[in-house]
Amino acid sequence: MHLDRIAIVGAGMAGLAAALSFSRLGMACDIFEEAHDLVEVGAGLQMSPNASAILHELGVLGDLESIWTEPREIGLVSATSLKKLAFVPLGEFARKRWNSPYGVLHRATLQRVLLAAVERNPLCTIRLGTPIRGNLPHSLRDLTGISYPLVIGADGVWSNARSSVPDAPQPDFSRNIAWRFTIPLSEAPGWLEPDCVTAFMGPSTHLVAYPLKETGAFNIVAIASGISPSATWEAQASESQRGMLIKQFSGWHPEIIALLSRSDRPTFWPLHEVTSGRWHNGRDVVLIGDAAHAMMPFSAQGAAMAIEDGFVLANEVKKAGSLPAALASFEHQRTSRASKVKARGSFNRFAYHARGPFRIGRDIVLSLRPPQSLAADLDWLYGYRVS
Ligand SMILES: Cc1cc2nc3c(=O)[nH]c(=O)nc-3n(C[C@H](O)[C@H](O)[C@H](O)COP(=O)(O)OP(=O)(O)OC[C@H]3O[C@@H](n4cnc5c(N)ncnc54)[C@H](O)[C@@H]3O)c2cc1C
């Protein structure tokens, strides 16, 4: 079916990718974003081939490839000995195996490139500084005078659109905090490989580091358990909070602790997931991205899932005979994909944070796994294509 004009609430990865996906099929989109400017929030993102294949379809991959870094591999390294236990090859290997590249970039870079494509597109409009609250779609009709046949809630983990969907998911604090540090590439120690994503796995905590060409620095994110300060996305840590964090790395290699102690002041995010629930109201409101399925970053897939959601939803609307049928088919496909990805994240969390005998067992098993076999485990995730 064809919809003349739809509304999208939120201009994050989910909202912008959805706008490009619908307009590609000839359907116009009005995007409403509460922020006055899309400023630099967030940190680095890994974009795996399942997402980059869609970014290619949306016509933005070329722009991203000229800016992002294409890492050679994902290395899995013991945080106590700094010994590399295993790796998943990326670079040319990823392009061949999953038919699309694997890149790392700043979240703001991806958002800027998607926004520029939306702004160039005559079928898309965007209204910044326009928070949408209240019951959808009525509050949008009151604001614009337009009766949108479909409203997409792409307004993130603290979604307001969710209140228009009966039995929608709810945010839940995971008791984990992500801490972000940066280290200029010129000051990075030799054990931080300049062309790789490296996951350092330690007891109860892990740390992921990769270089960002755009910022000239390593993006370093450490995940450890902690107390939720508030619902904010990102906050600056005090020196005493940094001290608390360093304590959680006791037992780690002294070089890592020294690096964390001398880096710029970290920022931190309390990590929230959302529970399972309904993603649409059966008529005219549907949730995508973090609003529907915010997940822990253990498989680095939240933004990739948000991009897949927008693309699948547009295809389903185009194919279906009615909106309720399109929404039901969308929810059916995407809940099963998102739960599989969440399950993989839980497995990674167990492996990355293993303690005591489990950690010793993990290190032995990993060091016996050839790179090809680790890559084959990811075929279902990175090789996924939307029909
Ligand atoms: C530490 C960390 C590392 C991560 N690493 C990765 C990674 O490597 N790869 C990956 O794929 N994902 C990663 N993620 C996940 C990824 O960042 C998120 O899943 C993704 O940004 C979600 O996109 P979204 O568009 O759904 O939500 P958001 O990016 O939160 O966008 C929501 C938008 O809606 C707007 N909005 C909110 N309320 C309203 C309103 N009432 N009216 C209008 N506008 C509104 C907001 O201002 C915002 O612009 C990571 C997350 C964290 C925390």
The ligand as an SDF file (V2000), in Angstrom:
LIG
                    3D

 53 58  0  0  0  0  0  0  0  0999 V2000
   27.9310    2.7500   25.4760 C   0  0  0  0  0  0  0  0  0  0  0  0
   27.1110    2.4250   24.2760 C   0  0  0  0  0  0  0  0  0  0  0  0
   27.7310    1.8940   23.1530 C   0  0  0  0  0  0  0  0  0  0  0  0
   26.9710    1.5540   22.0170 C   0  0  0  0  0  0  0  0  0  0  0  0
   27.6010    1.0280   20.9380 N   0  0  0  0  0  0  0  0  0  0  0  0
   26.8770    0.6700   19.8480 C   0  0  0  0  0  0  0  0  0  0  0  0
   27.5270    0.1430   18.6920 C   0  0  0  0  0  0  0  0  0  0  0  0
   28.7490   -0.0210   18.6810 O   0  0  0  0  0  0  0  0  0  0  0  0
   26.7560   -0.1950   17.6130 N   0  0  0  0  0  0  0  0  0  0  0  0
   25.3980   -0.0270   17.6110 C   0  0  0  0  0  0  0  0  0  0  0  0
   24.7470   -0.3540   16.6000 O   0  0  0  0  0  0  0  0  0  0  0  0
   24.7540    0.5020   18.7040 N   0  0  0  0  0  0  0  0  0  0  0  0
   25.4610    0.8550   19.8030 C   0  0  0  0  0  0  0  0  0  0  0  0
   24.8270    1.4110   20.8840 N   0  0  0  0  0  0  0  0  0  0  0  0
   23.3600    1.5920   20.8690 C   0  0  0  0  0  0  0  0  0  0  0  0
   22.9090    2.8340   20.0890 C   0  0  0  0  0  0  0  0  0  0  0  0
   23.5980    3.9860   20.5160 O   0  0  0  0  0  0  0  0  0  0  0  0
   21.3970    3.0330   20.2710 C   0  0  0  0  0  0  0  0  0  0  0  0
   20.7290    1.8030   20.1770 O   0  0  0  0  0  0  0  0  0  0  0  0
   20.8600    3.9590   19.1530 C   0  0  0  0  0  0  0  0  0  0  0  0
   21.4880    5.2140   19.2280 O   0  0  0  0  0  0  0  0  0  0  0  0
   19.3440    4.1060   19.2880 C   0  0  0  0  0  0  0  0  0  0  0  0
   18.8700    4.9640   18.2770 O   0  0  0  0  0  0  0  0  0  0  0  0
   17.3780    5.5560   18.3470 P   0  0  0  0  0  0  0  0  0  0  0  0
   17.2570    6.4140   17.1390 O   0  0  0  0  0  0  0  0  0  0  0  0
   16.4120    4.4600   18.5620 O   0  0  0  0  0  0  0  0  0  0  0  0
   17.3500    6.4350   19.6660 O   0  0  0  0  0  0  0  0  0  0  0  0
   18.1270    7.7940   20.0000 P   0  0  0  0  0  0  0  0  0  0  0  0
   19.4560    7.8070   19.3400 O   0  0  0  0  0  0  0  0  0  0  0  0
   18.0610    7.9500   21.4840 O   0  0  0  0  0  0  0  0  0  0  0  0
   17.2510    8.9350   19.2960 O   0  0  0  0  0  0  0  0  0  0  0  0
   15.9940    9.3400   19.7960 C   0  0  0  0  0  0  0  0  0  0  0  0
   15.7270   10.7540   19.2830 C   0  0  0  0  0  0  0  0  0  0  0  0
   14.3960   11.1390   19.6710 O   0  0  0  0  0  0  0  0  0  0  0  0
   14.4110   12.4580   20.1920 C   0  0  0  0  0  0  0  0  0  0  0  0
   13.2620   12.5820   21.1030 N   0  0  0  0  0  0  0  0  0  0  0  0
   13.1050   12.0200   22.3190 C   0  0  0  0  0  0  0  0  0  0  0  0
   11.8940   12.3430   22.8420 N   0  0  0  0  0  0  0  0  0  0  0  0
   11.2730   13.1200   21.9180 C   0  0  0  0  0  0  0  0  0  0  0  0
    9.9930   13.7640   21.8650 C   0  0  0  0  0  0  0  0  0  0  0  0
    9.1010   13.6490   22.8860 N   0  0  0  0  0  0  0  0  0  0  0  0
    9.6700   14.4930   20.7620 N   0  0  0  0  0  0  0  0  0  0  0  0
   10.5570   14.5980   19.7140 C   0  0  0  0  0  0  0  0  0  0  0  0
   11.7960   14.0270   19.7220 N   0  0  0  0  0  0  0  0  0  0  0  0
   12.1400   13.2760   20.8020 C   0  0  0  0  0  0  0  0  0  0  0  0
   15.7640   12.5500   20.8880 C   0  0  0  0  0  0  0  0  0  0  0  0
   16.1640   13.9030   21.0780 O   0  0  0  0  0  0  0  0  0  0  0  0
   16.6610   11.7860   19.9070 C   0  0  0  0  0  0  0  0  0  0  0  0
   17.1860   12.6270   18.9030 O   0  0  0  0  0  0  0  0  0  0  0  0
   25.5650    1.7660   22.0210 C   0  0  0  0  0  0  0  0  0  0  0  0
   24.9480    2.3260   23.1440 C   0  0  0  0  0  0  0  0  0  0  0  0
   25.7070    2.6600   24.2610 C   0  0  0  0  0  0  0  0  0  0  0  0
   25.0210    3.2610   25.4540 C   0  0  0  0  0  0  0  0  0  0  0  0
  1  2  1  0
  2  3  1  0
  2 52  2  0
  3  4  2  0
  4  5  1  0
  4 50  1  0
  5  6  2  0
  6  7  1  0
  6 13  1  0
  7  8  2  0
  7  9  1  0
  9 10  1  0
 10 11  2  0
 10 12  1  0
 12 13  2  0
 13 14  1  0
 14 15  1  0
 14 50  1  0
 15 16  1  0
 16 17  1  0
 16 18  1  0
 18 19  1  0
 18 20  1  0
 20 21  1  0
 20 22  1  0
 22 23  1  0
 23 24  1  0
 24 25  2  0
 24 26  1  0
 24 27  1  0
 27 28  1  0
 28 29  2  0
 28 30  1  0
 28 31  1  0
 31 32  1  0
 32 33  1  0
 33 34  1  0
 33 48  1  0
 34 35  1  0
 35 36  1  0
 35 46  1  0
 36 37  1  0
 36 45  1  0
 37 38  2  0
 38 39  1  0
 39 40  1  0
 39 45  2  0
 40 41  1  0
 40 42  2  0
 42 43  1  0
 43 44  2  0
 44 45  1  0
 46 47  1  0
 46 48  1  0
 48 49  1  0
 50 51  2  0
 51 52  1  0
 52 53  1  0
M  END
$$$$
